[in-house]
Amino acid sequence: MSSPQRAPAGPDETPELAGLPHWLYPAGFWVGVGLLAVGVLAPNLAAIGVVWIAAVPVLAALWVAVAGWRQDRRLSVAALIALTGLVLVVVVKQFI
């Protein structure tokens, strides 16, 4: 039986390399859940929660593309390609 691995202790020991901080994506998700819960009580505000939930992955990709450029360029390029694909979907959707 092996012992459990210890959690990172200092600022130099982070579980991510050039990606998102481990707390950021869940925080964005739970803010969106809170906004959706408010939208149940105030239906006029529900659209804000929906837009936030849709924006969290886009904001995460932007964070990875910009913040990680010097540390892991391949990851940043992959995030930029994903964002480019999203933009292409929106543009092509306008023609349909």
Biopython code that builds the backbone (N, CA, C, O; Angstrom):
import numpy as np
from Bio.PDB.StructureBuilder import StructureBuilder

atoms = [
    (1, "MET", "N", (0.826, -1.168, 0.000)),
    (1, "MET", "CA", (0.000, 0.000, 0.000)),
    (1, "MET", "C", (0.877, 1.241, 0.000)),
    (1, "MET", "O", (1.846, 1.317, 0.756)),
    (2, "SER", "N", (0.558, 2.182, -0.814)),
    (2, "SER", "CA", (1.360, 3.400, -0.849)),
    (2, "SER", "C", (0.672, 4.500, -0.061)),
    (2, "SER", "O", (-0.550, 4.519, 0.091)),
    (3, "SER", "N", (1.478, 5.399, 0.425)),
    (3, "SER", "CA", (0.910, 6.518, 1.181)),
    (3, "SER", "C", (0.354, 7.556, 0.212)),
    (3, "SER", "O", (0.801, 7.642, -0.932)),
    (4, "PRO", "N", (-0.613, 8.339, 0.663)),
    (4, "PRO", "CA", (-1.174, 9.358, -0.220)),
    (4, "PRO", "C", (-0.128, 10.417, -0.539)),
    (4, "PRO", "O", (0.735, 10.730, 0.282)),
    (5, "GLN", "N", (-0.223, 10.954, -1.731)),
    (5, "GLN", "CA", (0.722, 11.994, -2.124)),
    (5, "GLN", "C", (0.355, 13.290, -1.426)),
    (5, "GLN", "O", (-0.821, 13.605, -1.245)),
    (6, "ARG", "N", (1.369, 14.031, -1.041)),
    (6, "ARG", "CA", (1.092, 15.276, -0.340)),
    (6, "ARG", "C", (0.732, 16.372, -1.333)),
    (6, "ARG", "O", (1.164, 16.364, -2.486)),
    (7, "ALA", "N", (-0.059, 17.298, -0.860)),
    (7, "ALA", "CA", (-0.480, 18.421, -1.694)),
    (7, "ALA", "C", (0.676, 19.408, -1.833)),
    (7, "ALA", "O", (1.545, 19.470, -0.963)),
    (8, "PRO", "N", (0.692, 20.177, -2.917)),
    (8, "PRO", "CA", (1.743, 21.182, -3.077)),
    (8, "PRO", "C", (1.724, 22.167, -1.905)),
    (8, "PRO", "O", (0.661, 22.589, -1.448)),
    (9, "ALA", "N", (2.917, 22.524, -1.430)),
    (9, "ALA", "CA", (2.991, 23.349, -0.232)),
    (9, "ALA", "C", (3.266, 24.820, -0.533)),
    (9, "ALA", "O", (2.607, 25.696, 0.026)),
    (10, "GLY", "N", (4.202, 25.093, -1.385)),
    (10, "GLY", "CA", (4.618, 26.473, -1.592)),
    (10, "GLY", "C", (4.213, 27.006, -2.950)),
    (10, "GLY", "O", (3.620, 26.295, -3.760)),
    (11, "PRO", "N", (4.542, 28.278, -3.193)),
    (11, "PRO", "CA", (4.181, 28.874, -4.474)),
    (11, "PRO", "C", (4.936, 28.252, -5.643)),
    (11, "PRO", "O", (4.481, 28.326, -6.784)),
    (12, "ASP", "N", (6.092, 27.636, -5.366)),
    (12, "ASP", "CA", (6.848, 26.999, -6.442)),
    (12, "ASP", "C", (6.348, 25.597, -6.749)),
    (12, "ASP", "O", (6.695, 25.030, -7.785)),
    (13, "GLU", "N", (5.544, 25.034, -5.868)),
    (13, "GLU", "CA", (5.018, 23.691, -6.057)),
    (13, "GLU", "C", (3.537, 23.765, -6.406)),
    (13, "GLU", "O", (2.682, 23.655, -5.527)),
    (14, "THR", "N", (3.241, 23.948, -7.662)),
    (14, "THR", "CA", (1.848, 24.021, -8.085)),
    (14, "THR", "C", (1.527, 22.819, -8.952)),
    (14, "THR", "O", (2.403, 22.334, -9.668)),
    (15, "PRO", "N", (0.294, 22.324, -8.909)),
    (15, "PRO", "CA", (-0.057, 21.157, -9.710)),
    (15, "PRO", "C", (-0.153, 21.466, -11.200)),
    (15, "PRO", "O", (-0.131, 20.543, -12.014)),
    (16, "GLU", "N", (-0.258, 22.722, -11.574)),
    (16, "GLU", "CA", (-0.355, 23.069, -12.979)),
    (16, "GLU", "C", (0.980, 23.623, -13.464)),
    (16, "GLU", "O", (1.766, 24.153, -12.678)),
    (17, "LEU", "N", (1.225, 23.496, -14.748)),
    (17, "LEU", "CA", (2.450, 24.047, -15.318)),
    (17, "LEU", "C", (2.163, 25.434, -15.883)),
    (17, "LEU", "O", (2.524, 26.445, -15.281)),
    (18, "ALA", "N", (1.518, 25.472, -17.033)),
    (18, "ALA", "CA", (1.214, 26.759, -17.655)),
    (18, "ALA", "C", (-0.280, 26.947, -17.809)),
    (18, "ALA", "O", (-0.729, 27.932, -18.395)),
    (19, "GLY", "N", (-1.043, 26.025, -17.294)),
    (19, "GLY", "CA", (-2.489, 26.096, -17.454)),
    (19, "GLY", "C", (-3.136, 26.969, -16.406)),
    (19, "GLY", "O", (-2.514, 27.861, -15.829)),
    (20, "LEU", "N", (-4.378, 26.691, -16.182)),
    (20, "LEU", "CA", (-5.139, 27.445, -15.194)),
    (20, "LEU", "C", (-4.687, 27.101, -13.783)),
    (20, "LEU", "O", (-4.282, 25.968, -13.522)),
    (21, "PRO", "N", (-4.752, 28.064, -12.871)),
    (21, "PRO", "CA", (-4.608, 27.688, -11.465)),
    (21, "PRO", "C", (-5.720, 26.699, -11.103)),
    (21, "PRO", "O", (-6.837, 26.811, -11.608)),
    (22, "HIS", "N", (-5.423, 25.753, -10.247)),
    (22, "HIS", "CA", (-6.366, 24.664, -9.981)),
    (22, "HIS", "C", (-7.690, 25.141, -9.397)),
    (22, "HIS", "O", (-8.669, 24.397, -9.452)),
    (23, "TRP", "N", (-7.762, 26.327, -8.850)),
    (23, "TRP", "CA", (-8.976, 26.828, -8.210)),
    (23, "TRP", "C", (-9.840, 27.662, -9.150)),
    (23, "TRP", "O", (-11.013, 27.892, -8.855)),
    (24, "LEU", "N", (-9.287, 28.122, -10.281)),
    (24, "LEU", "CA", (-9.971, 29.142, -11.075)),
    (24, "LEU", "C", (-11.195, 28.607, -11.819)),
    (24, "LEU", "O", (-12.257, 29.228, -11.769)),
    (25, "TYR", "N", (-11.069, 27.475, -12.503)),
    (25, "TYR", "CA", (-12.198, 26.958, -13.277)),
    (25, "TYR", "C", (-13.364, 26.557, -12.366)),
    (25, "TYR", "O", (-14.505, 26.914, -12.660)),
    (26, "PRO", "N", (-13.116, 25.823, -11.263)),
    (26, "PRO", "CA", (-14.244, 25.520, -10.364)),
    (26, "PRO", "C", (-14.876, 26.776, -9.774)),
    (26, "PRO", "O", (-16.091, 26.821, -9.581)),
    (27, "ALA", "N", (-14.071, 27.793, -9.487)),
    (27, "ALA", "CA", (-14.636, 29.036, -8.954)),
    (27, "ALA", "C", (-15.567, 29.676, -9.979)),
    (27, "ALA", "O", (-16.659, 30.131, -9.635)),
    (28, "GLY", "N", (-15.133, 29.711, -11.236)),
    (28, "GLY", "CA", (-15.993, 30.266, -12.288)),
    (28, "GLY", "C", (-17.272, 29.470, -12.455)),
    (28, "GLY", "O", (-18.342, 30.038, -12.670)),
    (29, "PHE", "N", (-17.159, 28.145, -12.357)),
    (29, "PHE", "CA", (-18.343, 27.303, -12.468)),
    (29, "PHE", "C", (-19.328, 27.587, -11.339)),
    (29, "PHE", "O", (-20.526, 27.736, -11.582)),
    (30, "TRP", "N", (-18.828, 27.662, -10.105)),
    (30, "TRP", "CA", (-19.732, 27.861, -8.969)),
    (30, "TRP", "C", (-20.328, 29.262, -8.938)),
    (30, "TRP", "O", (-21.435, 29.450, -8.435)),
    (31, "VAL", "N", (-19.616, 30.236, -9.464)),
    (31, "VAL", "CA", (-20.220, 31.566, -9.624)),
    (31, "VAL", "C", (-21.392, 31.463, -10.595)),
    (31, "VAL", "O", (-22.448, 32.054, -10.368)),
    (32, "GLY", "N", (-21.199, 30.708, -11.679)),
    (32, "GLY", "CA", (-22.287, 30.498, -12.641)),
    (32, "GLY", "C", (-23.471, 29.774, -12.034)),
    (32, "GLY", "O", (-24.619, 30.118, -12.316)),
    (33, "VAL", "N", (-23.209, 28.778, -11.205)),
    (33, "VAL", "CA", (-24.306, 28.066, -10.542)),
    (33, "VAL", "C", (-25.073, 29.019, -9.634)),
    (33, "VAL", "O", (-26.302, 28.979, -9.579)),
    (34, "GLY", "N", (-24.349, 29.870, -8.926)),
    (34, "GLY", "CA", (-25.014, 30.866, -8.085)),
    (34, "GLY", "C", (-25.866, 31.823, -8.901)),
    (34, "GLY", "O", (-26.979, 32.168, -8.506)),
    (35, "LEU", "N", (-25.338, 32.252, -10.042)),
    (35, "LEU", "CA", (-26.114, 33.137, -10.913)),
    (35, "LEU", "C", (-27.361, 32.437, -11.450)),
    (35, "LEU", "O", (-28.422, 33.053, -11.556)),
    (36, "LEU", "N", (-27.239, 31.157, -11.786)),
    (36, "LEU", "CA", (-28.412, 30.414, -12.254)),
    (36, "LEU", "C", (-29.435, 30.247, -11.135)),
    (36, "LEU", "O", (-30.639, 30.293, -11.383)),
    (37, "ALA", "N", (-28.965, 30.055, -9.913)),
    (37, "ALA", "CA", (-29.892, 29.950, -8.780)),
    (37, "ALA", "C", (-30.637, 31.264, -8.568)),
    (37, "ALA", "O", (-31.834, 31.261, -8.278)),
    (38, "VAL", "N", (-29.943, 32.371, -8.710)),
    (38, "VAL", "CA", (-30.612, 33.674, -8.622)),
    (38, "VAL", "C", (-31.607, 33.816, -9.768)),
    (38, "VAL", "O", (-32.672, 34.412, -9.607)),
    (39, "GLY", "N", (-31.251, 33.262, -10.927)),
    (39, "GLY", "CA", (-32.152, 33.307, -12.079)),
    (39, "GLY", "C", (-33.445, 32.549, -11.861)),
    (39, "GLY", "O", (-34.453, 32.851, -12.499)),
    (40, "VAL", "N", (-33.435, 31.564, -10.965)),
    (40, "VAL", "CA", (-34.673, 30.848, -10.645)),
    (40, "VAL", "C", (-35.636, 31.774, -9.912)),
    (40, "VAL", "O", (-36.844, 31.747, -10.145)),
    (41, "LEU", "N", (-35.088, 32.585, -9.032)),
    (41, "LEU", "CA", (-35.922, 33.512, -8.266)),
    (41, "LEU", "C", (-36.262, 34.777, -9.055)),
    (41, "LEU", "O", (-37.335, 35.352, -8.879)),
    (42, "ALA", "N", (-35.360, 35.200, -9.908)),
    (42, "ALA", "CA", (-35.574, 36.393, -10.736)),
    (42, "ALA", "C", (-35.320, 36.003, -12.188)),
    (42, "ALA", "O", (-34.199, 36.157, -12.674)),
    (43, "PRO", "N", (-36.337, 35.499, -12.895)),
    (43, "PRO", "CA", (-36.143, 34.975, -14.248)),
    (43, "PRO", "C", (-35.517, 35.964, -15.234)),
    (43, "PRO", "O", (-34.888, 35.551, -16.208)),
    (44, "ASN", "N", (-35.683, 37.249, -14.991)),
    (44, "ASN", "CA", (-35.068, 38.220, -15.893)),
    (44, "ASN", "C", (-33.543, 38.174, -15.831)),
    (44, "ASN", "O", (-32.871, 38.601, -16.769)),
    (45, "LEU", "N", (-33.002, 37.664, -14.743)),
    (45, "LEU", "CA", (-31.551, 37.583, -14.573)),
    (45, "LEU", "C", (-30.973, 36.229, -14.990)),
    (45, "LEU", "O", (-29.760, 36.033, -14.922)),
    (46, "ALA", "N", (-31.811, 35.305, -15.414)),
    (46, "ALA", "CA", (-31.339, 33.965, -15.778)),
    (46, "ALA", "C", (-30.377, 34.005, -16.958)),
    (46, "ALA", "O", (-29.458, 33.190, -17.036)),
    (47, "ALA", "N", (-30.578, 34.937, -17.870)),
    (47, "ALA", "CA", (-29.707, 35.030, -19.042)),
    (47, "ALA", "C", (-28.264, 35.329, -18.641)),
    (47, "ALA", "O", (-27.329, 34.878, -19.302)),
    (48, "ILE", "N", (-28.082, 36.082, -17.570)),
    (48, "ILE", "CA", (-26.725, 36.387, -17.108)),
    (48, "ILE", "C", (-26.021, 35.101, -16.672)),
    (48, "ILE", "O", (-24.845, 34.905, -16.982)),
    (49, "GLY", "N", (-26.725, 34.232, -15.963)),
    (49, "GLY", "CA", (-26.149, 32.961, -15.545)),
    (49, "GLY", "C", (-25.805, 32.068, -16.718)),
    (49, "GLY", "O", (-24.761, 31.415, -16.719)),
    (50, "VAL", "N", (-26.667, 32.033, -17.712)),
    (50, "VAL", "CA", (-26.414, 31.204, -18.898)),
    (50, "VAL", "C", (-25.195, 31.723, -19.653)),
    (50, "VAL", "O", (-24.342, 30.941, -20.073)),
    (51, "VAL", "N", (-25.114, 33.028, -19.824)),
    (51, "VAL", "CA", (-23.969, 33.620, -20.529)),
    (51, "VAL", "C", (-22.682, 33.370, -19.746)),
    (51, "VAL", "O", (-21.643, 33.083, -20.339)),
    (52, "TRP", "N", (-22.746, 33.477, -18.419)),
    (52, "TRP", "CA", (-21.549, 33.236, -17.615)),
    (52, "TRP", "C", (-21.081, 31.788, -17.749)),
    (52, "TRP", "O", (-19.890, 31.535, -17.930)),
    (53, "ILE", "N", (-22.016, 30.837, -17.660)),
    (53, "ILE", "CA", (-21.645, 29.421, -17.792)),
    (53, "ILE", "C", (-21.015, 29.160, -19.162)),
    (53, "ILE", "O", (-20.065, 28.385, -19.269)),
    (54, "ALA", "N", (-21.537, 29.799, -20.204)),
    (54, "ALA", "CA", (-20.963, 29.632, -21.542)),
    (54, "ALA", "C", (-19.613, 30.331, -21.661)),
    (54, "ALA", "O", (-18.761, 29.900, -22.437)),
    (55, "ALA", "N", (-19.411, 31.395, -20.909)),
    (55, "ALA", "CA", (-18.180, 32.175, -21.020)),
    (55, "ALA", "C", (-17.017, 31.583, -20.229)),
    (55, "ALA", "O", (-15.862, 31.890, -20.525)),
    (56, "VAL", "N", (-17.287, 30.755, -19.245)),
    (56, "VAL", "CA", (-16.213, 30.221, -18.401)),
    (56, "VAL", "C", (-15.167, 29.460, -19.224)),
    (56, "VAL", "O", (-13.978, 29.716, -19.029)),
    (57, "PRO", "N", (-15.528, 28.543, -20.128)),
    (57, "PRO", "CA", (-14.488, 27.869, -20.915)),
    (57, "PRO", "C", (-13.727, 28.820, -21.843)),
    (57, "PRO", "O", (-12.532, 28.640, -22.078)),
    (58, "VAL", "N", (-14.421, 29.829, -22.367)),
    (58, "VAL", "CA", (-13.755, 30.800, -23.239)),
    (58, "VAL", "C", (-12.748, 31.614, -22.432)),
    (58, "VAL", "O", (-11.619, 31.829, -22.873)),
    (59, "LEU", "N", (-13.158, 32.063, -21.255)),
    (59, "LEU", "CA", (-12.242, 32.813, -20.398)),
    (59, "LEU", "C", (-11.061, 31.948, -19.958)),
    (59, "LEU", "O", (-9.937, 32.437, -19.840)),
    (60, "ALA", "N", (-11.318, 30.668, -19.717)),
    (60, "ALA", "CA", (-10.235, 29.758, -19.341)),
    (60, "ALA", "C", (-9.239, 29.600, -20.486)),
    (60, "ALA", "O", (-8.029, 29.603, -20.258)),
    (61, "ALA", "N", (-9.734, 29.461, -21.705)),
    (61, "ALA", "CA", (-8.838, 29.337, -22.859)),
    (61, "ALA", "C", (-8.033, 30.618, -23.063)),
    (61, "ALA", "O", (-6.848, 30.559, -23.389)),
    (62, "LEU", "N", (-8.663, 31.765, -22.877)),
    (62, "LEU", "CA", (-7.932, 33.031, -22.983)),
    (62, "LEU", "C", (-6.842, 33.120, -21.916)),
    (62, "LEU", "O", (-5.724, 33.551, -22.198)),
    (63, "TRP", "N", (-7.170, 32.714, -20.700)),
    (63, "TRP", "CA", (-6.194, 32.733, -19.608)),
    (63, "TRP", "C", (-4.989, 31.862, -19.960)),
    (63, "TRP", "O", (-3.841, 32.278, -19.803)),
    (64, "VAL", "N", (-5.268, 30.646, -20.440)),
    (64, "VAL", "CA", (-4.185, 29.719, -20.773)),
    (64, "VAL", "C", (-3.353, 30.269, -21.922)),
    (64, "VAL", "O", (-2.126, 30.179, -21.894)),
    (65, "ALA", "N", (-4.007, 30.838, -22.936)),
    (65, "ALA", "CA", (-3.284, 31.350, -24.097)),
    (65, "ALA", "C", (-2.369, 32.510, -23.727)),
    (65, "ALA", "O", (-1.243, 32.593, -24.218)),
    (66, "VAL", "N", (-2.838, 33.396, -22.876)),
    (66, "VAL", "CA", (-2.054, 34.594, -22.554)),
    (66, "VAL", "C", (-1.061, 34.332, -21.421)),
    (66, "VAL", "O", (0.123, 34.647, -21.543)),
    (67, "ALA", "N", (-1.542, 33.761, -20.330)),
    (67, "ALA", "CA", (-0.696, 33.611, -19.141)),
    (67, "ALA", "C", (0.392, 32.560, -19.322)),
    (67, "ALA", "O", (1.460, 32.675, -18.720)),
    (68, "GLY", "N", (0.149, 31.558, -20.121)),
    (68, "GLY", "CA", (1.115, 30.481, -20.252)),
    (68, "GLY", "C", (2.015, 30.567, -21.460)),
    (68, "GLY", "O", (2.754, 29.624, -21.737)),
    (69, "TRP", "N", (1.977, 31.667, -22.188)),
    (69, "TRP", "CA", (2.722, 31.767, -23.446)),
    (69, "TRP", "C", (4.216, 31.534, -23.248)),
    (69, "TRP", "O", (4.835, 30.847, -24.060)),
    (70, "ARG", "N", (4.805, 32.078, -22.207)),
    (70, "ARG", "CA", (6.249, 31.937, -22.002)),
    (70, "ARG", "C", (6.630, 30.585, -21.404)),
    (70, "ARG", "O", (7.755, 30.121, -21.593)),
    (71, "GLN", "N", (5.713, 29.953, -20.691)),
    (71, "GLN", "CA", (6.038, 28.694, -20.029)),
    (71, "GLN", "C", (5.798, 27.488, -20.918)),
    (71, "GLN", "O", (6.630, 26.583, -20.973)),
    (72, "ASP", "N", (4.675, 27.464, -21.612)),
    (72, "ASP", "CA", (4.331, 26.306, -22.442)),
    (72, "ASP", "C", (3.624, 26.805, -23.691)),
    (72, "ASP", "O", (2.400, 26.931, -23.728)),
    (73, "ARG", "N", (4.416, 27.083, -24.699)),
    (73, "ARG", "CA", (3.873, 27.674, -25.914)),
    (73, "ARG", "C", (2.924, 26.716, -26.636)),
    (73, "ARG", "O", (1.952, 27.158, -27.249)),
    (74, "ARG", "N", (3.191, 25.423, -26.571)),
    (74, "ARG", "CA", (2.298, 24.461, -27.243)),
    (74, "ARG", "C", (0.900, 24.483, -26.644)),
    (74, "ARG", "O", (-0.090, 24.407, -27.371)),
    (75, "LEU", "N", (0.815, 24.586, -25.330)),
    (75, "LEU", "CA", (-0.484, 24.661, -24.669)),
    (75, "LEU", "C", (-1.204, 25.950, -25.046)),
    (75, "LEU", "O", (-2.415, 25.947, -25.267)),
    (76, "SER", "N", (-0.461, 27.050, -25.118)),
    (76, "SER", "CA", (-1.062, 28.325, -25.505)),
    (76, "SER", "C", (-1.556, 28.291, -26.946)),
    (76, "SER", "O", (-2.627, 28.817, -27.249)),
    (77, "VAL", "N", (-0.786, 27.680, -27.827)),
    (77, "VAL", "CA", (-1.216, 27.565, -29.227)),
    (77, "VAL", "C", (-2.462, 26.692, -29.319)),
    (77, "VAL", "O", (-3.370, 26.993, -30.094)),
    (78, "ALA", "N", (-2.517, 25.630, -28.548)),
    (78, "ALA", "CA", (-3.712, 24.778, -28.550)),
    (78, "ALA", "C", (-4.933, 25.555, -28.072)),
    (78, "ALA", "O", (-6.022, 25.398, -28.624)),
    (79, "ALA", "N", (-4.762, 26.388, -27.054)),
    (79, "ALA", "CA", (-5.879, 27.209, -26.572)),
    (79, "ALA", "C", (-6.307, 28.210, -27.637)),
    (79, "ALA", "O", (-7.501, 28.444, -27.821)),
    (80, "LEU", "N", (-5.348, 28.802, -28.338)),
    (80, "LEU", "CA", (-5.681, 29.747, -29.412)),
    (80, "LEU", "C", (-6.392, 29.050, -30.567)),
    (80, "LEU", "O", (-7.303, 29.621, -31.167)),
    (81, "ILE", "N", (-5.984, 27.827, -30.882)),
    (81, "ILE", "CA", (-6.663, 27.065, -31.937)),
    (81, "ILE", "C", (-8.098, 26.762, -31.518)),
    (81, "ILE", "O", (-9.015, 26.849, -32.335)),
    (82, "ALA", "N", (-8.295, 26.410, -30.260)),
    (82, "ALA", "CA", (-9.657, 26.155, -29.770)),
    (82, "ALA", "C", (-10.513, 27.412, -29.861)),
    (82, "ALA", "O", (-11.675, 27.344, -30.262)),
    (83, "LEU", "N", (-9.950, 28.551, -29.495)),
    (83, "LEU", "CA", (-10.694, 29.810, -29.598)),
    (83, "LEU", "C", (-10.983, 30.165, -31.052)),
    (83, "LEU", "O", (-12.059, 30.675, -31.364)),
    (84, "THR", "N", (-10.031, 29.897, -31.940)),
    (84, "THR", "CA", (-10.250, 30.141, -33.368)),
    (84, "THR", "C", (-11.380, 29.268, -33.890)),
    (84, "THR", "O", (-12.211, 29.729, -34.673)),
    (85, "GLY", "N", (-11.418, 28.016, -33.465)),
    (85, "GLY", "CA", (-12.514, 27.133, -33.862)),
    (85, "GLY", "C", (-13.854, 27.646, -33.378)),
    (85, "GLY", "O", (-14.850, 27.565, -34.097)),
    (86, "LEU", "N", (-13.887, 28.170, -32.170)),
    (86, "LEU", "CA", (-15.128, 28.734, -31.641)),
    (86, "LEU", "C", (-15.571, 29.944, -32.458)),
    (86, "LEU", "O", (-16.754, 30.093, -32.766)),
    (87, "VAL", "N", (-14.622, 30.801, -32.805)),
    (87, "VAL", "CA", (-14.948, 31.971, -33.633)),
    (87, "VAL", "C", (-15.462, 31.526, -34.995)),
    (87, "VAL", "O", (-16.418, 32.106, -35.510)),
    (88, "LEU", "N", (-14.846, 30.510, -35.586)),
    (88, "LEU", "CA", (-15.317, 30.003, -36.879)),
    (88, "LEU", "C", (-16.735, 29.458, -36.789)),
    (88, "LEU", "O", (-17.536, 29.658, -37.701)),
    (89, "VAL", "N", (-17.048, 28.775, -35.703)),
    (89, "VAL", "CA", (-18.410, 28.265, -35.522)),
    (89, "VAL", "C", (-19.399, 29.415, -35.471)),
    (89, "VAL", "O", (-20.460, 29.350, -36.092)),
    (90, "VAL", "N", (-19.063, 30.465, -34.737)),
    (90, "VAL", "CA", (-19.965, 31.618, -34.635)),
    (90, "VAL", "C", (-20.123, 32.298, -35.989)),
    (90, "VAL", "O", (-21.230, 32.696, -36.352)),
    (91, "VAL", "N", (-19.033, 32.438, -36.742)),
    (91, "VAL", "CA", (-19.099, 33.091, -38.056)),
    (91, "VAL", "C", (-19.913, 32.259, -39.031)),
    (91, "VAL", "O", (-20.773, 32.794, -39.731)),
    (92, "VAL", "N", (-19.656, 30.958, -39.090)),
    (92, "VAL", "CA", (-20.395, 30.093, -40.019)),
    (92, "VAL", "C", (-21.867, 30.041, -39.633)),
    (92, "VAL", "O", (-22.735, 29.972, -40.504)),
    (93, "LYS", "N", (-22.152, 30.072, -38.349)),
    (93, "LYS", "CA", (-23.544, 30.061, -37.892)),
    (93, "LYS", "C", (-24.305, 31.277, -38.411)),
    (93, "LYS", "O", (-25.511, 31.196, -38.647)),
    (94, "GLN", "N", (-23.627, 32.384, -38.589)),
    (94, "GLN", "CA", (-24.272, 33.592, -39.109)),
    (94, "GLN", "C", (-24.757, 33.398, -40.544)),
    (94, "GLN", "O", (-25.718, 34.042, -40.962)),
    (95, "PHE", "N", (-24.105, 32.521, -41.297)),
    (95, "PHE", "CA", (-24.487, 32.273, -42.686)),
    (95, "PHE", "C", (-25.631, 31.279, -42.819)),
    (95, "PHE", "O", (-26.241, 31.179, -43.883)),
    (96, "ILE", "N", (-25.924, 30.555, -41.769)),
    (96, "ILE", "CA", (-26.980, 29.534, -41.834)),
    (96, "ILE", "C", (-28.313, 30.144, -41.491)),
    (96, "ILE", "O", (-29.328, 29.449, -41.490)),
]
sb = StructureBuilder()
sb.init_structure("model")
sb.init_model(0)
sb.init_chain("A")
sb.init_seg("    ")
for serial, (resi, resn, name, xyz) in enumerate(atoms, 1):
    if name == "N":
        sb.init_residue(resn, " ", resi, " ")
    sb.init_atom(name, np.array(xyz, "f"), 0.0, 1.0, " ", f" {name:<3s}", serial, name[0])
structure = sb.get_structure()
